[in-house]
C-alpha cells in the first residue's frame, strides 16, 4: 500500500487518488495551429525519468482537489507535497 500525502486531508491510501500525469506541462498557445503530429506529441509524449519527477494527483475519494507533488520514481518517496 502506498500512502499519498494529500496537502488538505493528510496521508491517505493510494486507492483514493487518480494520477494526473506530468506536472507543469504548458498548454499550447495556439492549439488550432498545431499539426496532428505536434498535437499528438503534446497529448501523449511525457518524460519518464528514474528519480525525482513532478506529478499531478487528484484526491478523488476525498477533497477532490488537484495538487502537484515531486516523487522519486525509483523509491516512491514523496519529496514534496
N, C-alpha and C positions, 0 to 999 in steps of 0.2 A: 504494500500500500504506500502510495506517495502522498505526503501531506503538502498541500499547496497553501502558502500564506496569503490569504485574501487581506488586502490593506484595511478593509472595513469590518470583516467578520472574524479575522484571525485564521489560524491553521485549520484547514478542512480537508476531507478525503478527496482524492482526485476525481472520483465519480461525480462530484458536484460541479465540475468545471468542463468547459469546452475550449480547446486550443484554437487560437485565432490567427496563428501564423507569425511570421516575422514582423517585429515592431519597426516603426519609423520608415515605412515604405511610402514614399511620396506619390500621391495620385498624379497622373499626367496632367499638365496644364491644359492641353487641348486634346482630349481623348478622340475626338472625331477625326483628327489629323493623323492618327496612328494607322500604320498598315496592319493587316491581320497578324503578321509575324511579330510586330512590335507590341500589339495588344496582348497576344498570347504570351510573349516574354514577360510583360508586366503582370499578368494574371497568374502564371504558373511557375515561373522561374524564381527561386529564392535561394539564399545562401543556406548551406548545411554544414556548418563548421563543427569541429570537435573542440569543445571548450566553451568559453563564455559566449552567450548568444542572447540578444534582446528579443523577447517574445511578447505576444498579446494573449491574454486569457480572459474568459468571461465566466463569472460565478453564476451559472445558470440555475442552480438549485438553492441559491442563497439570495444575496442582494441584487443579483442580475447586473452588476456593474462590470465594465471592462477595465482592465489595468495592464500596465506594462511591467515586465519583470526581466531581470537578467539571470539566466540559468546556465550552469555549466552542464553541457550536454553529455560530457563523459562521466560525470559523477552524480548528476541530478541534484546538485547543491544549488539552492536558491541564493544567489549572491545579493540581490536587492529586490524589494517589492514596492 
